[in-house]
Amino acid sequence: MEIFYILLALFLGCLNVVNRTVNFQATKHLGNNSGCLMNYLIGSLASLCVILAYPEAKTGMNHLAQAPFWLYFGGVFGVIAFFLNITSLNKMNLFQSAIIILIGQLIASFLLDLALGYSFSLIKVIGIIIMTIGVIWDRKVSLT
């Protein structure tokens, strides 16, 4: 069963790059603000279709008012992340953007793990540093 989740995560990584590319192309035609708005409007419609199509999703709707208010900031963070993502693609290629986003995710995950009391690993820090050096080096090489 573990291989299924590994493959699912790999598929998600590929889907994120395709999503980033399509959204960037859409914002070239619509502009950053309108592209961001359209992305989230269409995503909201798709979410509504999922809720209507799956009866078990409807039962989760009853709990919306019971959730702590701060959980709804996920949507705000998503809009900010989307906007920063499409803005960064104006200045770098897709590969560099994907790697830098990955480094940011690794740093944030590492810091959240520390804050939540998970184990500290020096090898994780070394891995993040090596990736960061690689991106900086690639960026300098591609600028010359």
C-alpha positions as CSV (number, residue, x, y, z in Angstrom):
1,M,0.0,0.0,0.0
2,E,2.9,2.4,0.6
3,I,3.9,2.3,-3.0
4,F,0.5,3.6,-3.9
5,Y,1.0,6.7,-1.8
6,I,4.5,7.3,-3.2
7,L,3.1,7.1,-6.7
8,L,0.2,9.4,-5.7
9,A,2.7,11.9,-4.4
10,L,4.8,11.7,-7.6
11,F,1.7,12.3,-9.6
12,L,0.8,15.2,-7.5
13,G,4.3,16.7,-8.1
14,C,3.8,16.3,-11.9
15,L,0.3,17.8,-11.6
16,N,1.6,20.8,-9.7
17,V,4.1,21.6,-12.5
18,V,1.4,21.2,-15.2
19,N,-1.0,23.3,-13.1
20,R,1.7,26.0,-12.7
21,T,2.3,26.1,-16.4
22,V,-1.4,26.3,-17.4
23,N,-2.0,29.0,-14.8
24,F,1.0,31.0,-15.9
25,Q,-0.2,30.9,-19.5
26,A,-3.7,31.9,-18.4
27,T,-2.4,34.9,-16.5
28,K,-0.5,36.0,-19.7
29,H,-3.8,36.4,-21.3
30,L,-5.9,37.6,-18.4
31,G,-3.3,39.3,-16.2
32,N,-2.2,38.3,-12.7
33,N,-5.2,39.5,-10.8
34,S,-7.9,38.2,-13.2
35,G,-6.0,35.0,-13.7
36,C,-5.9,34.4,-10.0
37,L,-9.5,35.2,-9.6
38,M,-10.6,32.9,-12.5
39,N,-8.4,30.1,-11.1
40,Y,-10.1,30.2,-7.7
41,L,-13.6,30.7,-9.1
42,I,-13.3,27.7,-11.4
43,G,-11.7,25.7,-8.5
44,S,-14.6,26.6,-6.3
45,L,-17.1,25.3,-8.9
46,A,-15.1,22.1,-9.2
47,S,-15.2,21.7,-5.4
48,L,-18.9,22.2,-5.4
49,C,-19.3,19.5,-8.1
50,V,-17.3,17.1,-5.9
51,I,-19.6,17.9,-2.9
52,L,-22.7,17.4,-5.0
53,A,-21.4,14.2,-6.6
54,Y,-20.3,12.4,-3.4
55,P,-22.9,12.1,-0.6
56,E,-20.2,11.6,2.1
57,A,-18.8,15.0,1.2
58,K,-22.1,16.7,2.1
59,T,-22.1,15.4,5.6
60,G,-18.8,17.2,6.1
61,M,-20.5,20.5,5.3
62,N,-22.4,20.3,8.6
63,H,-19.1,20.7,10.5
64,L,-18.1,24.0,8.7
65,A,-19.3,26.3,11.5
66,Q,-17.6,24.1,14.1
67,A,-14.1,24.4,12.8
68,P,-11.7,26.9,14.4
69,F,-11.7,30.2,12.4
70,W,-7.9,30.0,11.7
71,L,-8.4,26.9,9.6
72,Y,-10.1,29.0,6.9
73,F,-6.8,30.9,6.4
74,G,-5.7,28.0,4.1
75,G,-7.7,29.6,1.3
76,V,-6.0,32.9,1.9
77,F,-2.6,31.3,1.9
78,G,-3.5,29.5,-1.3
79,V,-4.4,32.7,-3.1
80,I,-1.1,34.4,-1.9
81,A,0.9,31.3,-2.9
82,F,-0.8,31.2,-6.3
83,F,-0.2,34.9,-6.9
84,L,3.5,34.7,-5.9
85,N,3.9,31.6,-8.0
86,I,2.7,33.2,-11.2
87,T,4.6,36.4,-10.5
88,S,7.9,34.5,-10.0
89,L,7.4,32.7,-13.3
90,N,7.8,36.0,-15.1
91,K,11.4,36.2,-13.9
92,M,12.7,32.6,-14.0
93,N,12.1,29.4,-15.9
94,L,9.8,26.6,-14.8
95,F,12.6,24.4,-13.5
96,Q,14.2,27.1,-11.3
97,S,10.8,28.1,-10.0
98,A,9.9,24.5,-9.1
99,I,13.2,23.9,-7.3
100,I,13.0,27.2,-5.4
101,I,9.4,26.5,-4.4
102,L,10.5,23.0,-3.2
103,I,13.3,24.5,-1.1
104,G,10.8,26.9,0.4
105,Q,8.5,24.0,1.2
106,L,11.4,22.0,2.7
107,I,12.4,24.9,4.9
108,A,8.9,25.6,6.1
109,S,8.2,21.9,6.7
110,F,11.5,21.6,8.7
111,L,10.6,24.6,10.8
112,L,7.1,23.4,11.4
113,D,8.4,20.0,12.4
114,L,10.7,21.7,14.9
115,A,7.8,23.8,16.2
116,L,5.6,20.8,16.6
117,G,8.2,18.8,18.4
118,Y,9.2,16.3,15.7
119,S,12.8,15.0,15.6
120,F,15.6,17.2,14.3
121,S,17.9,15.8,11.7
122,L,21.2,17.4,10.6
123,I,21.0,15.5,7.3
124,K,17.8,17.4,6.4
125,V,19.5,20.7,7.0
126,I,22.5,19.6,4.9
127,G,20.1,18.5,2.1
128,I,18.3,21.8,2.0
129,I,21.7,23.7,2.0
130,I,23.0,21.5,-0.9
131,M,19.8,22.1,-2.9
132,T,20.0,25.8,-2.3
133,I,23.6,26.0,-3.4
134,G,22.7,24.1,-6.5
135,V,19.9,26.5,-7.4
136,I,22.1,29.6,-6.8
137,W,24.8,28.0,-8.9
138,D,22.4,27.1,-11.7
139,R,21.0,30.7,-11.6
140,K,24.4,32.2,-11.9
141,V,25.4,29.9,-14.7
142,S,22.2,30.6,-16.7
143,L,22.7,34.4,-16.2
144,T,26.2,34.4,-17.8
